Amino acid sequence: MGRFISEDPIGFAGRDLNSYGYVGNNPTNYRDPSGLERLNYVLKPGKPAPPIRTNPVPDIWVYAEGGGGAQAIWGANGAGGLITNLKTGETCSYVKICGRFGAGYIGEAGLKVGGSIFGPHCGKNVGGWQGGVVAELSSPEGGGSIGVGYGGGWGGGIGVGPNVGLGFSVSGEGCRQKIVKCWKTPCECK
């Protein structure tokens, strides 16, 4: 009995204890051209259907951004940066502007790094309208934020980084994020 030469590039994240397995040991019904996710090809008479994503591994996005804003019950902030999908390697540049309403007073500017899970698979879907709830703390020593929301898919994230400013807020937030350019875009996202 033979086996594949190389291990699964996503390791045990594919939820298979056999790191040399291929598509759950079912190559008749599934394909994995990228080595990163199992695709189920549904065939219809005369015309094949597009692949259906069946991989349970979530798309994890990490970001680095610079921005700033202010809030005194009502507020606004803006930012720009880079976001990368750790599963596919796609990286996109973006800009965003947000409006806030909630409890707190805050004024800040700085850098932030963070991430979110269960985001959309394709970078082009990371942009658009987003909404959620965010809690933020800012001090001269640094700051942080945590939030949950919807924007092309449900997600949650946490960000930390150096900044200048002071305050605390818990707010509802609505943002418009524009994807400027993406690199290493997977074929299924073009």
C-alpha positions as CSV (number, residue, x, y, z in Angstrom):
1,M,0.0,0.0,0.0
2,G,1.5,3.3,-1.0
3,R,1.1,6.8,0.3
4,F,1.7,10.4,-0.8
5,I,5.2,11.7,-0.6
6,S,4.6,14.9,1.3
7,E,2.5,15.7,4.4
8,D,-0.7,17.8,4.3
9,P,0.4,21.5,4.2
10,I,-2.2,22.5,6.7
11,G,-1.2,19.7,9.1
12,F,-3.9,18.6,11.5
13,A,-6.1,21.6,10.7
14,G,-7.6,19.4,8.0
15,R,-9.2,17.4,10.8
16,D,-7.5,14.2,9.7
17,L,-5.1,12.3,11.9
18,N,-3.4,10.9,8.9
19,S,-1.2,13.8,7.7
20,Y,-0.4,11.9,4.5
21,G,-4.1,11.3,3.6
22,Y,-5.8,12.8,0.5
23,V,-9.3,14.3,0.7
24,G,-10.4,12.1,3.6
25,N,-9.3,9.0,1.7
26,N,-12.1,9.6,-0.8
27,P,-10.4,10.6,-4.1
28,T,-13.3,9.4,-6.2
29,N,-15.7,12.1,-5.0
30,Y,-13.3,14.9,-4.0
31,R,-10.3,16.8,-5.3
32,D,-7.7,19.0,-3.6
33,P,-5.8,20.9,-6.3
34,S,-4.3,23.5,-4.0
35,G,-3.5,21.1,-1.1
36,L,-5.5,23.4,1.2
37,E,-9.1,22.4,0.9
38,R,-11.3,19.5,-0.2
39,L,-13.5,20.3,-3.1
40,N,-16.7,18.3,-4.0
41,Y,-17.3,18.2,-7.7
42,V,-21.1,17.8,-8.3
43,L,-21.6,16.5,-11.8
44,K,-24.8,17.2,-13.8
45,P,-25.7,15.8,-17.1
46,G,-23.9,17.7,-19.8
47,K,-22.3,20.3,-17.6
48,P,-20.2,20.1,-14.4
49,A,-21.2,22.4,-11.5
50,P,-18.7,24.6,-9.8
51,P,-16.9,23.1,-6.9
52,I,-18.5,23.3,-3.5
53,R,-16.1,24.2,-0.6
54,T,-16.2,21.4,2.0
55,N,-13.2,22.2,4.1
56,P,-14.1,22.9,7.7
57,V,-10.9,25.0,8.3
58,P,-12.0,28.6,8.9
59,D,-10.5,31.5,7.0
60,I,-8.3,33.4,9.5
61,W,-7.4,37.0,8.5
62,V,-4.6,39.0,10.2
63,Y,-4.2,42.7,9.8
64,A,-1.9,45.6,10.5
65,E,-3.3,49.1,10.2
66,G,-2.7,52.7,11.1
67,G,-5.5,55.1,11.9
68,G,-7.2,57.4,14.4
69,G,-10.4,58.8,15.6
70,A,-12.4,60.4,18.4
71,Q,-15.7,59.7,20.2
72,A,-17.8,61.6,22.7
73,I,-20.9,59.4,22.6
74,W,-20.9,60.0,18.7
75,G,-17.7,59.5,16.9
76,A,-15.8,58.6,13.8
77,N,-12.5,57.0,12.9
78,G,-10.5,56.0,9.8
79,A,-7.7,53.6,9.1
80,G,-5.7,52.0,6.3
81,G,-3.6,48.9,6.2
82,L,-2.9,45.3,5.0
83,I,-4.9,42.2,5.7
84,T,-3.8,38.6,4.9
85,N,-5.7,35.3,4.8
86,L,-3.5,32.8,6.6
87,K,-5.2,29.9,4.8
88,T,-4.8,31.1,1.2
89,G,-1.9,33.6,1.5
90,E,-4.0,36.3,-0.2
91,T,-3.0,39.8,1.0
92,C,-5.1,43.0,0.4
93,S,-4.6,46.7,1.1
94,Y,-7.6,48.6,2.4
95,V,-8.9,51.9,3.7
96,K,-11.9,52.3,5.9
97,I,-14.0,55.0,7.6
98,C,-16.3,54.2,10.6
99,G,-19.0,55.9,12.5
100,R,-19.8,55.1,16.2
101,F,-22.4,55.6,18.8
102,G,-22.2,54.5,22.4
103,A,-20.9,55.0,25.9
104,G,-17.5,56.5,26.3
105,Y,-15.1,59.2,25.4
106,I,-11.9,58.5,23.4
107,G,-9.4,60.2,21.2
108,E,-6.5,58.2,19.7
109,A,-4.2,57.7,16.8
110,G,-1.7,54.8,16.3
111,L,-0.9,51.4,14.9
112,K,-2.9,48.2,15.5
113,V,-2.3,44.5,14.6
114,G,-5.0,41.8,15.1
115,G,-7.0,39.2,13.5
116,S,-10.4,37.6,13.0
117,I,-11.7,34.2,12.3
118,F,-14.7,33.0,10.2
119,G,-14.1,35.8,7.8
120,P,-15.0,35.6,4.1
121,H,-12.8,33.3,1.9
122,C,-11.9,35.9,-0.7
123,G,-10.2,39.3,-0.2
124,K,-12.7,41.1,-2.4
125,N,-15.4,40.1,0.1
126,V,-13.5,41.6,3.0
127,G,-14.5,45.1,1.8
128,G,-17.9,46.7,1.8
129,W,-20.3,47.6,4.6
130,Q,-19.5,46.2,8.1
131,G,-21.3,46.6,11.4
132,G,-20.7,45.4,14.9
133,V,-20.1,46.1,18.5
134,V,-16.6,47.2,19.7
135,A,-15.0,47.9,23.0
136,E,-11.8,50.0,23.0
137,L,-9.3,51.2,25.5
138,S,-6.6,53.7,24.8
139,S,-3.7,55.0,26.9
140,P,-0.3,56.6,26.2
141,E,1.2,53.1,26.9
142,G,-0.8,51.5,24.2
143,G,-4.3,50.4,23.5
144,G,-6.5,47.5,22.4
145,S,-9.9,46.7,21.0
146,I,-12.2,43.7,20.7
147,G,-15.2,43.4,18.5
148,V,-17.7,41.1,16.8
149,G,-19.7,41.9,13.7
150,Y,-20.7,41.2,10.2
151,G,-19.0,42.2,7.0
152,G,-19.0,39.7,4.2
153,G,-19.3,37.0,6.8
154,W,-19.6,36.8,10.6
155,G,-16.3,37.5,12.4
156,G,-14.7,38.5,15.6
157,G,-11.4,40.2,16.2
158,I,-9.0,41.6,18.6
159,G,-6.4,44.3,18.0
160,V,-3.5,45.7,20.1
161,G,-0.8,48.2,19.4
162,P,1.0,51.4,20.3
163,N,-0.9,54.6,20.1
164,V,-1.3,58.1,21.4
165,G,-4.5,59.0,23.1
166,L,-6.7,58.4,26.1
167,G,-10.2,57.0,26.7
168,F,-12.6,54.1,26.8
169,S,-15.7,53.3,24.7
170,V,-18.2,50.6,24.2
171,S,-20.0,51.3,20.9
172,G,-22.0,50.1,18.0
173,E,-19.9,50.7,14.9
174,G,-20.7,50.9,11.2
175,C,-17.8,51.0,8.7
176,R,-17.3,51.2,5.0
177,Q,-14.1,49.3,4.0
178,K,-12.7,49.5,0.5
179,I,-10.3,46.9,-0.8
180,V,-7.6,48.8,-2.8
181,K,-5.6,46.0,-4.2
182,C,-5.0,42.2,-3.6
183,W,-2.1,39.9,-4.3
184,K,-1.8,36.1,-4.4
185,T,-5.6,35.9,-5.0
186,P,-6.8,32.2,-5.2
187,C,-8.2,31.1,-8.6
188,E,-11.7,30.6,-7.1
189,C,-11.7,34.3,-6.0
190,K,-10.9,35.9,-9.3
